[in-house]
Amino acid sequence: MKKKLLSLLSLVMVFTIVISGCSSNNKNGTNNAASTGNGTEATQGADAKPVEVSVFAVQESGIDIPTNKFTQFAADKFNIKFDWEINPSDGAKEKRQISLASGDYPDAYLLTAYIDEFSQADVLKYGKQGVLIPLNDLIDQYAPNIKKAMEESPELKTLYTAPDGNIYGLGAYTECFHCSYPNKMWINTEWLKKLNMEMPKTTDEFKAMLEAFKTKDPNGNGKADEVPLSGSTEDFGVRIVPYLMNAFVYDDDRNYLNLKDGKVVSAAVTPEWKEGLTYIRSLYTAGLIDPGAFTQNAEAFKKIGENADAEILGAGAGMHPAIFINIDPGNTRSAHYNPLAPLTGPSGISYATHDAGGVSPGAKFAITNKASKEAQIALIQLVDYMYTPEGQTNAASGMKGIDWEDPAPGDVALGEGVTPVVKTIPMKEGEAPRNAGWSGMGHFYMPKEYRDTWVQGTDIYASDGYERRLYDASLLYQGHEPKELFPLWSIWIDPSEIDEASMLQTNLRNYIEQNELQFITGNKDLSKDWDAYVKGLQDLKLDRYLEILQKAYDSSVK
C-alpha cells in the first residue's frame, strides 16, 4: 500500500548507517530509556511454571534467536518458554503463508517489517476467519504502553484498527524524520564554489547551474566528462522526477495522488503535471540529465558518484548521499555533497514529497487462535514492554551495557534542545556479533521524540554525525508538504475491493511512469500526445480507482 521509502535492501542499508534505532523510515512523551514504568511484568509468581509459547520468527544475519541475550532477558522477565520456529530472511514470506494455509501455525507471529509482514488484506482475511484473534481486550487489560501510544498518536490507532473495529495485529511505527522527506537533492557545493555560484532557489536557476556543471569544467580536468544530474530507479528518493515535479504540482512519488478539500485526485492528469514534464524535458534535451537515471540501479548510480578517474557528479537525487557516494572514514568526496532545499517553480509552487517515514500498513505481530489465555497475556506483555523506550532499545538495538549505555557529560542528542538518553557502544574492529538484540524483529514504537534522544556526533561529515547530517538536511524540506496529504499508507480499503484496487494501482502506476519517460525523452510529444495520454488513464479506470480510495479515506476520517 504505502510506497516503499523505504526496495527493502536499501531500507536495511539506510537503517544500518544511522544510529537512531533504525538498524534498520506520533508521540511517546517519555524520554527516559532507563526507567520504564511499564507495568508489564509477568503476572505469575516467581516459582510459577514458564508459559510455553510457540512463535514464528525471522532471523537476520548476525543473530541467533534462541541464544540471543534479549531473548533470554525476555524469557526471564515474562516467564516465557519460547518454542521458536526460526526462518531465514529468504523465503520467510512463503513459509509464513504455507504455515497458515496448512493449519499448522504457531501461537504467534513475530516478524520483521522490512522483510515480511502481514498485509492489510492478510490481516482482514485471517482476522475474519478467526485465525488471528482480536487484541483489543488484551491491550486494554495488559498493555498500558500500547494503549498510551495509541492515545498519544491517534494515527497509530487508525493504522492498527480494522474497519470492523478490531485490532488483529500490530505494525512497526518508526517515525524516521529524514526518511519522511525521501526525495532530496544533493549538490556538489565544491563545484559551486569553483564556479562562484550560489545554491539555486528556482527552477530556472537550477537549470543554469546544471548548464554550468556541463560546460565550465568544474572538476578541472579539461574534459567534458561531468554528469550534471543523475539518479536511479529504485526507492529512497533516487528518482529524479519527483523532486523536480514538486516545483509544479505535488508528486508523492509512485502513487501520484493529491488531496484537495478532502477529495482524492490524480496529479498526473493536471495541467501542472504537463508543465512539469515540459521543464524536465528541457533539461533532458539540453543534456543536463544522465539518461541512465531512468534505467540504472543504485550500484550503477554509485559508480558515477565514486568515479575513479575524476569527480564527475554535479547533483544526485536520494534520501541520503551514501546511496551514491562513499561516507566511510577516509572518504574524499562526501562533504562535497550538500542538500538543496525544494525549488520554487514559475507559479510559486515549492513542494516536498512527504510520507510517514517508515510507517507501513499491515502487521508484524499477531496472536493466533492456538494460543492459550496464559500465552496471550505473556505475548501482549512482552510486546507492550517494547513500547517503552528501554524495551524498544533493548529489543531493537541490543541490551544496555552491551550495545548502548547512558550518555556521558557533554554528549549531544540528535534533537535540538533534547536531553540525550541513549548512546550506542560502537563495535570494535574484528569484534564478533554481540547477539544482544532482535534488530528489525524488535521494531515496534520509535516516534520522533524517542529517536531524538539518541546521542549523535556534532560533525555532520563524520561517521558518528551522519544521522545529524540527514536530520539537518530534512529541516530544509520540513513544511514544504501540502497542507492536505493523502495518507495511502494508513487507510483501510474495503476487503471486497482490495484486489481490484491493487490491480488498478499497478496498471495506472505503470502507465503513468511509462508515459512520463516517453514525454521526457521525446518519444512522445507533449503537445500532440497529451490528450491521448489522459484518455488512456481514463480507459484504465482512473476514476474507479479514485472512487475506491475516496471511500476508504472517508471511512478512515469518520
C-alpha positions as CSV (number, residue, x, y, z in Angstrom):
1,M,0.0,0.0,0.0
2,K,2.4,2.7,1.1
3,K,5.2,3.3,-1.3
4,K,8.3,1.5,-0.1
5,L,10.8,4.9,1.4
6,L,11.5,2.6,2.1
7,S,13.4,-1.7,-2.2
8,L,13.8,-3.4,1.1
9,L,17.5,-4.0,0.7
10,S,18.1,-0.2,0.6
11,L,15.9,0.2,3.7
12,V,18.2,-2.2,5.6
13,M,21.2,-0.1,4.3
14,V,19.7,3.2,5.5
15,F,18.8,1.7,8.9
16,T,22.3,0.3,9.3
17,I,24.0,3.6,8.5
18,V,22.1,5.7,11.0
19,I,22.2,5.1,14.7
20,S,18.7,6.3,15.6
21,G,17.2,2.9,16.3
22,C,16.6,2.1,12.6
23,S,19.1,-0.7,12.5
24,S,17.1,-0.7,10.2
25,N,11.7,5.1,7.9
26,N,3.5,10.2,17.0
27,K,4.3,10.9,20.4
28,N,5.5,8.9,23.3
29,G,6.3,11.7,25.7
30,T,8.7,9.6,27.7
31,N,12.4,10.4,27.2
32,N,13.9,8.2,29.9
33,A,15.1,4.9,28.4
34,A,16.4,3.7,31.8
35,S,13.1,3.9,33.5
36,T,10.2,2.0,32.0
37,G,7.3,2.4,34.4
38,N,5.7,-0.1,32.1
39,G,3.6,-2.3,34.3
40,T,4.1,-5.3,32.1
41,E,5.9,-7.7,34.3
42,A,4.7,-11.3,34.1
43,T,1.8,-11.8,36.5
44,Q,2.9,-15.3,37.6
45,G,4.7,-15.8,40.8
46,A,8.5,-16.2,40.9
47,D,8.2,-20.0,41.1
48,A,5.4,-20.4,38.5
49,K,6.0,-22.7,35.6
50,P,7.0,-20.8,32.5
51,V,4.3,-20.3,29.9
52,E,5.1,-22.2,26.7
53,V,4.7,-20.1,23.6
54,S,5.3,-21.1,20.0
55,V,6.5,-18.2,17.8
56,F,7.2,-18.0,14.0
57,A,10.2,-15.7,13.7
58,V,12.5,-14.3,11.0
59,Q,16.2,-14.4,11.9
60,E,18.6,-11.8,10.4
61,S,22.3,-12.2,9.8
62,G,24.5,-12.0,13.0
63,I,21.6,-13.0,15.3
64,D,20.9,-16.4,16.8
65,I,17.4,-16.0,18.3
66,P,17.5,-19.0,20.8
67,T,20.8,-17.8,22.4
68,N,20.2,-14.1,21.9
69,K,20.7,-12.1,25.1
70,F,17.4,-10.2,24.7
71,T,15.6,-13.5,24.1
72,Q,17.0,-14.7,27.4
73,F,16.1,-11.4,29.1
74,A,12.5,-11.5,27.8
75,A,12.0,-15.2,28.8
76,D,13.1,-14.4,32.4
77,K,11.1,-11.1,32.6
78,F,7.9,-12.5,31.3
79,N,8.3,-16.1,32.4
80,I,8.1,-17.5,28.9
81,K,9.4,-20.7,27.5
82,F,9.8,-20.0,23.8
83,D,9.4,-22.6,21.1
84,W,10.9,-20.9,18.1
85,E,10.0,-21.6,14.5
86,I,13.0,-19.8,13.0
87,N,13.1,-18.8,9.4
88,P,15.9,-17.1,7.4
89,S,15.0,-13.8,5.6
90,D,14.9,-15.6,2.2
91,G,11.6,-17.4,1.8
92,A,10.2,-16.1,5.0
93,K,7.0,-14.8,3.4
94,E,6.4,-18.1,1.6
95,K,6.9,-20.1,4.7
96,R,4.5,-17.9,6.7
97,Q,1.9,-18.4,4.0
98,I,2.4,-22.1,4.0
99,S,2.1,-22.4,7.7
100,L,-1.3,-20.5,7.6
101,A,-2.6,-22.5,4.6
102,S,-1.7,-25.8,6.2
103,G,-3.3,-25.0,9.5
104,D,0.0,-25.9,11.3
105,Y,0.6,-22.5,12.6
106,P,2.1,-21.3,15.9
107,D,0.7,-19.2,18.8
108,A,2.1,-16.0,17.4
109,Y,4.0,-14.4,14.5
110,L,6.8,-12.0,15.3
111,L,8.1,-10.7,12.0
112,T,10.4,-8.0,10.6
113,A,8.5,-5.4,8.7
114,Y,11.2,-4.8,6.0
115,I,11.5,-8.5,5.3
116,D,7.9,-9.7,5.7
117,E,4.7,-8.8,7.5
118,F,1.0,-9.4,7.1
119,S,-0.5,-7.1,4.5
120,Q,-3.8,-5.3,5.4
121,A,-5.5,-7.9,3.2
122,D,-3.9,-10.7,5.2
123,V,-4.9,-9.1,8.5
124,L,-8.5,-8.8,7.4
125,K,-8.6,-12.3,5.8
126,Y,-7.2,-14.2,8.8
127,G,-8.9,-11.9,11.3
128,K,-12.3,-12.6,9.8
129,Q,-11.5,-16.3,9.6
130,G,-10.7,-16.3,13.3
131,V,-7.1,-17.4,12.8
132,L,-5.8,-14.1,14.2
133,I,-7.5,-13.1,17.4
134,P,-8.6,-9.5,18.2
135,L,-6.1,-7.9,20.6
136,N,-8.4,-5.1,21.8
137,D,-9.2,-6.6,25.2
138,L,-5.7,-7.8,25.8
139,I,-4.3,-4.3,25.1
140,D,-6.9,-2.7,27.3
141,Q,-6.2,-5.1,30.3
142,Y,-2.5,-5.9,30.0
143,A,-0.8,-3.4,27.7
144,P,-0.8,0.1,29.1
145,N,2.1,1.3,26.9
146,I,0.5,0.3,23.7
147,K,-2.7,1.9,24.9
148,K,-0.9,5.1,25.8
149,A,0.9,5.1,22.4
150,M,-2.5,4.9,20.6
151,E,-3.9,7.7,22.7
152,E,-1.0,10.0,22.1
153,S,-0.7,9.1,18.4
154,P,-4.3,8.7,17.0
155,E,-2.9,7.9,13.6
156,L,-1.3,4.8,15.2
157,K,-4.7,3.5,16.3
158,T,-6.0,4.2,12.8
159,L,-3.1,2.2,11.4
160,Y,-3.9,-0.8,13.7
161,T,-7.7,-0.8,13.7
162,A,-9.5,-2.8,11.0
163,P,-12.8,-1.5,9.6
164,D,-14.7,-3.8,11.9
165,G,-13.2,-2.1,14.9
166,N,-10.8,-5.0,15.8
167,I,-7.0,-4.8,16.2
168,Y,-5.8,-8.1,14.7
169,G,-2.1,-7.2,14.7
170,L,0.5,-4.6,15.5
171,G,2.9,-3.0,13.0
172,A,6.2,-1.2,13.2
173,Y,5.9,2.5,13.9
174,T,9.2,4.0,13.1
175,E,8.9,7.8,12.7
176,C,12.1,8.5,10.9
177,F,12.3,12.2,10.3
178,H,14.8,12.1,7.5
179,C,13.0,9.2,5.8
180,S,9.8,11.1,5.8
181,Y,11.2,13.5,3.2
182,P,12.8,11.0,0.9
183,N,13.1,12.9,-2.3
184,K,16.1,15.2,-1.6
185,M,18.6,16.7,-4.0
186,W,22.3,16.8,-3.1
187,I,24.5,19.4,-4.8
188,N,28.3,19.3,-5.3
189,T,29.0,22.6,-3.5
190,E,32.7,22.4,-4.2
191,W,31.8,22.9,-7.9
192,L,29.6,25.8,-6.9
193,K,32.5,27.4,-5.2
194,K,34.8,26.9,-8.2
195,L,32.1,28.4,-10.4
196,N,31.3,31.3,-8.0
197,M,27.7,30.3,-7.9
198,E,25.1,30.2,-5.2
199,M,22.7,27.4,-4.4
200,P,19.8,27.7,-6.8
201,K,16.4,28.6,-5.5
202,T,14.2,28.4,-8.6
203,T,13.8,26.0,-11.5
204,D,15.5,28.5,-13.8
205,E,18.5,28.9,-11.5
206,F,18.7,25.1,-11.2
207,K,18.9,24.7,-14.9
208,A,21.5,27.4,-15.1
209,M,23.6,25.6,-12.5
210,L,23.4,22.3,-14.4
211,E,24.4,24.1,-17.6
212,A,27.5,25.5,-15.8
213,F,28.3,22.0,-14.5
214,K,28.1,20.6,-18.0
215,T,30.1,23.3,-19.8
216,K,32.5,25.0,-17.5
217,D,34.7,22.1,-16.4
218,P,34.1,22.3,-12.7
219,N,36.3,19.3,-12.0
220,G,39.2,21.0,-13.7
221,N,40.5,18.0,-15.7
222,G,40.0,19.7,-19.1
223,K,37.5,17.0,-20.2
224,A,33.8,17.3,-20.8
225,D,33.1,14.4,-18.6
226,E,30.8,16.0,-16.0
227,V,27.4,14.4,-15.3
228,P,25.2,17.4,-14.2
229,L,22.4,15.4,-12.7
230,S,21.8,11.7,-12.0
231,G,19.7,9.2,-10.0
232,S,18.4,5.7,-10.3
233,T,15.1,3.8,-10.5
234,E,14.7,2.3,-7.0
235,D,13.1,3.7,-3.9
236,F,14.6,6.1,-1.3
237,G,14.3,9.3,-3.2
238,V,16.6,8.3,-6.0
239,R,14.2,9.0,-8.8
240,I,14.8,12.5,-10.2
241,V,11.3,13.4,-11.4
242,P,9.5,13.8,-8.0
243,Y,12.0,16.4,-6.7
244,L,11.7,18.4,-10.0
245,M,7.9,17.9,-10.4
246,N,7.3,19.3,-6.9
247,A,8.1,22.8,-8.2
248,F,4.9,22.5,-10.3
249,V,2.5,20.1,-8.6
250,Y,2.7,17.8,-5.6
251,D,4.3,14.5,-6.6
252,D,4.1,11.8,-3.9
253,D,6.5,9.6,-5.8
254,R,4.9,6.4,-7.2
255,N,1.2,6.9,-6.4
256,Y,0.5,10.4,-7.9
257,L,-2.3,11.2,-5.5
258,N,-3.3,14.5,-4.1
259,L,-6.0,15.5,-1.6
260,K,-8.0,18.7,-2.4
261,D,-10.6,19.8,0.1
262,G,-11.0,16.2,1.2
263,K,-11.2,14.8,-2.3
264,V,-8.7,12.3,-3.7
265,V,-7.4,13.4,-7.1
266,S,-4.6,12.4,-9.5
267,A,-1.8,14.8,-10.0
268,A,-0.8,13.1,-13.3
269,V,-3.7,14.5,-15.3
270,T,-3.3,18.1,-14.3
271,P,-2.0,21.0,-16.5
272,E,0.7,21.5,-13.8
273,W,1.9,17.9,-14.4
274,K,2.2,18.6,-18.1
275,E,4.1,21.9,-17.3
276,G,6.5,19.9,-15.0
277,L,7.2,17.4,-17.7
278,T,7.9,20.2,-20.2
279,Y,10.5,21.6,-17.8
280,I,12.1,18.2,-17.2
281,R,12.1,17.6,-20.9
282,S,14.0,20.8,-21.4
283,L,16.7,19.6,-19.1
284,Y,16.9,16.3,-20.9
285,T,17.1,17.9,-24.3
286,A,20.0,20.1,-23.1
287,G,21.9,17.0,-22.0
288,L,21.7,18.0,-18.4
289,I,20.1,14.7,-17.1
290,D,22.0,11.5,-17.2
291,P,19.9,9.1,-19.4
292,G,20.9,6.3,-17.0
293,A,18.9,8.0,-14.2
294,F,15.8,6.4,-15.8
295,T,17.3,2.9,-16.2
296,Q,20.1,2.2,-13.8
297,N,20.2,0.7,-10.3
298,A,21.8,2.1,-7.2
299,E,25.1,0.3,-7.8
300,A,25.5,1.9,-11.2
301,F,24.5,5.3,-9.7
302,K,27.2,5.0,-7.1
303,K,29.8,4.2,-9.8
304,I,29.1,7.7,-11.1
305,G,29.5,9.3,-7.7
306,E,32.6,7.3,-7.0
307,N,34.1,7.5,-10.5
308,A,37.8,6.6,-10.1
309,D,39.4,9.0,-12.6
310,A,37.7,12.2,-11.6
311,E,34.8,13.6,-9.6
312,I,32.1,13.8,-12.3
313,L,28.7,14.1,-10.5
314,G,27.2,17.5,-10.1
315,A,23.8,16.7,-8.4
316,G,22.4,13.4,-7.2
317,A,18.9,12.5,-6.1
318,G,18.5,10.5,-3.0
319,M,17.1,10.3,0.6
320,H,20.7,10.4,1.7
321,P,24.1,10.8,0.0
322,A,25.5,7.4,1.0
323,I,23.4,6.0,-1.8
324,F,25.7,7.5,-4.4
325,I,28.9,8.5,-2.5
326,N,31.2,6.8,0.0
327,I,30.8,8.1,3.5
328,D,33.2,5.8,5.3
329,P,36.2,7.2,7.2
330,G,38.8,8.4,4.8
331,N,36.4,9.3,2.1
332,T,37.3,12.3,0.0
333,R,34.0,13.4,-1.6
334,S,31.2,13.0,0.9
335,A,31.5,16.6,2.3
336,H,31.2,17.9,-1.2
337,Y,27.5,17.0,-1.5
338,N,25.1,19.1,0.5
339,P,21.3,19.3,0.4
340,L,19.3,21.6,-1.8
341,A,16.0,23.0,-0.5
342,P,12.9,22.4,-2.6
343,L,12.9,24.6,-5.7
344,T,10.3,27.2,-6.5
345,G,8.6,26.9,-9.8
346,P,7.3,29.6,-12.1
347,S,3.9,29.7,-10.3
348,G,5.5,29.9,-6.9
349,I,4.9,26.2,-6.1
350,S,7.6,24.6,-3.8
351,Y,6.6,21.2,-2.5
352,A,8.5,18.3,-1.0
353,T,7.4,14.7,-1.0
354,H,6.4,13.7,2.5
355,D,5.2,10.5,4.0
356,A,5.1,8.7,7.3
357,G,8.8,8.0,7.3
358,G,8.8,4.2,7.9
359,V,5.2,3.6,8.9
360,S,3.6,0.9,6.8
361,P,0.2,-0.8,6.9
362,G,-0.3,-4.4,8.0
363,A,1.0,-6.3,11.0
364,K,4.4,-7.7,12.1
365,F,3.0,-9.2,15.3
366,A,-0.2,-11.2,15.6
367,I,-1.6,-13.9,18.0
368,T,-3.4,-16.9,16.6
369,N,-6.4,-18.8,18.0
370,K,-4.0,-21.6,19.0
371,A,-2.5,-19.5,21.9
372,S,-3.7,-20.3,25.4
373,K,-5.0,-17.4,27.5
374,E,-1.8,-17.5,29.5
375,A,0.3,-17.4,26.3
376,Q,-1.9,-14.5,25.0
377,I,-1.2,-12.5,28.2
378,A,2.5,-13.2,28.2
379,L,2.9,-12.3,24.5
380,I,1.0,-8.9,24.8
381,Q,3.0,-8.0,27.9
382,L,6.3,-8.8,26.0
383,V,5.3,-6.6,23.1
384,D,4.0,-3.9,25.5
385,Y,7.5,-3.7,27.0
386,M,8.8,-2.9,23.5
387,Y,6.6,0.2,23.5
388,T,8.7,1.7,26.3
389,P,12.0,3.5,25.5
390,E,14.0,0.9,27.4
391,G,12.2,-2.0,26.0
392,Q,12.4,-0.7,22.4
393,T,16.1,0.0,22.7
394,N,17.0,-3.4,24.3
395,A,14.9,-5.3,21.8
396,A,15.8,-3.5,18.6
397,S,19.4,-2.2,19.3
398,G,20.7,-4.7,21.9
399,M,20.9,-4.8,25.6
400,K,22.0,-1.9,27.8
401,G,25.7,-2.2,28.7
402,I,26.4,-4.2,25.6
403,D,25.1,-2.2,22.7
404,W,24.1,1.0,24.4
405,E,24.8,3.0,27.5
406,D,23.8,6.2,29.3
407,P,25.2,9.3,27.8
408,A,28.4,10.9,29.2
409,P,28.7,14.6,30.2
410,G,29.0,16.7,27.0
411,D,27.2,14.2,24.8
412,V,24.6,15.9,22.5
413,A,21.2,14.4,21.4
414,L,20.1,14.3,17.8
415,G,17.1,16.6,18.5
416,E,17.7,20.2,19.2
417,G,17.4,21.0,22.9
418,V,16.6,17.4,23.7
419,T,18.2,15.6,26.7
420,P,20.3,12.7,25.4
421,V,19.2,9.3,26.7
422,V,20.8,6.6,24.6
423,K,24.4,6.3,23.5
424,T,25.5,3.5,21.2
425,I,28.6,1.5,22.1
426,P,30.4,1.1,18.8
427,M,31.6,-2.2,17.6
428,K,35.3,-2.8,17.7
429,E,37.1,-3.8,14.6
430,G,37.0,-7.6,14.3
431,E,34.5,-7.9,17.1
432,A,32.1,-10.9,16.8
433,P,28.4,-10.2,16.6
434,R,27.1,-9.4,20.1
435,N,23.8,-11.2,19.6
436,A,22.2,-9.0,22.2
437,G,19.1,-7.7,20.4
438,W,16.5,-8.7,17.8
439,S,17.1,-5.9,15.3
440,G,14.1,-5.4,13.0
441,M,12.1,-8.1,14.8
442,G,12.1,-5.8,17.8
443,H,11.0,-2.7,16.0
444,F,7.7,-1.6,17.4
445,Y,7.5,2.0,18.6
446,M,10.1,4.6,17.6
447,P,8.3,8.0,17.5
448,K,10.4,11.1,16.7
449,E,10.6,12.0,20.4
450,Y,12.4,8.7,21.1
451,R,14.7,8.9,18.1
452,D,15.7,12.5,19.0
453,T,17.1,11.3,22.4
454,W,19.9,9.3,20.8
455,V,23.4,10.7,21.1
456,Q,24.9,12.0,17.8
457,G,28.2,13.5,16.9
458,T,28.2,17.2,16.1
459,D,30.5,16.8,13.0
460,I,27.9,16.1,10.3
461,Y,30.5,14.8,7.9
462,A,31.9,12.2,10.4
463,S,30.5,8.7,10.6
464,D,29.0,9.4,14.1
465,G,27.3,12.5,12.9
466,Y,25.7,11.1,9.7
467,E,22.2,11.0,11.2
468,R,22.5,14.6,12.3
469,R,23.5,15.5,8.7
470,L,20.3,13.9,7.4
471,Y,18.2,15.4,10.2
472,D,19.6,18.9,9.4
473,A,19.0,18.3,5.6
474,S,15.4,17.4,6.3
475,L,14.8,20.6,8.1
476,L,15.1,22.3,4.7
477,Y,12.2,20.3,3.4
478,Q,10.0,20.4,6.5
479,G,6.9,22.5,5.9
480,H,7.0,22.2,2.2
481,E,4.5,19.3,2.1
482,P,0.9,20.3,1.1
483,K,-1.5,21.1,3.9
484,E,-3.6,18.2,2.8
485,L,-1.8,14.8,2.3
486,F,-3.5,11.6,1.2
487,P,-2.4,9.0,3.7
488,L,-2.3,6.0,1.4
489,W,-0.1,4.2,4.0
490,S,-2.8,4.1,6.7
491,I,-6.2,3.9,5.1
492,W,-8.1,0.6,5.1
493,I,-9.6,-0.4,1.7
494,D,-12.9,-2.4,1.8
495,P,-11.9,-6.1,1.7
496,S,-14.3,-6.7,-1.3
497,E,-12.4,-4.1,-3.3
498,I,-8.8,-4.5,-2.2
499,D,-7.9,-6.9,-5.1
500,E,-9.4,-4.6,-7.6
501,A,-7.7,-1.5,-6.1
502,S,-4.3,-3.3,-6.2
503,M,-4.7,-4.2,-9.8
504,L,-5.8,-0.7,-10.8
505,Q,-3.0,0.8,-8.8
506,T,-0.4,-1.3,-10.6
507,N,-1.8,-0.6,-14.1
508,L,-2.2,3.1,-13.5
509,R,1.3,3.5,-12.0
510,N,3.0,1.6,-14.8
511,Y,1.1,3.6,-17.4
512,I,1.9,7.0,-15.8
513,E,5.6,6.1,-15.4
514,Q,6.0,4.7,-18.9
515,N,4.4,7.8,-20.5
516,E,6.4,10.1,-18.1
517,L,9.6,8.7,-19.5
518,Q,8.4,8.9,-23.1
519,F,7.4,12.5,-22.7
520,I,10.8,13.4,-21.1
521,T,12.9,11.6,-23.7
522,G,10.8,12.9,-26.6
523,N,9.4,9.6,-27.8
524,K,6.0,11.2,-27.2
525,D,5.2,14.9,-27.9
526,L,3.6,16.8,-25.0
527,S,1.7,19.0,-27.4
528,K,0.3,16.2,-29.7
529,D,0.0,13.2,-27.4
530,W,-1.2,14.7,-24.1
531,D,-4.9,14.3,-24.7
532,A,-4.4,10.6,-25.8
533,Y,-2.4,10.0,-22.6
534,V,-5.2,11.4,-20.4
535,K,-7.7,9.3,-22.2
536,G,-5.5,6.3,-21.6
537,L,-5.7,6.9,-17.9
538,Q,-9.5,7.0,-18.1
539,D,-9.5,3.8,-20.1
540,L,-7.5,2.2,-17.3
541,K,-10.3,3.2,-14.9
542,L,-8.6,6.0,-13.0
543,D,-12.0,7.3,-11.9
544,R,-12.9,3.9,-10.4
545,Y,-9.6,3.8,-8.5
546,L,-10.1,7.2,-7.1
547,E,-13.6,6.2,-6.1
548,I,-12.3,3.2,-4.1
549,L,-9.7,5.4,-2.4
550,Q,-12.2,8.1,-1.6
551,K,-14.5,5.6,0.1
552,A,-11.5,4.2,2.2
553,Y,-10.4,7.7,3.1
554,D,-13.9,8.9,4.1
555,S,-14.2,5.8,6.3
556,S,-10.9,6.5,8.0
557,V,-11.7,10.1,9.0
558,K,-15.1,9.4,10.4
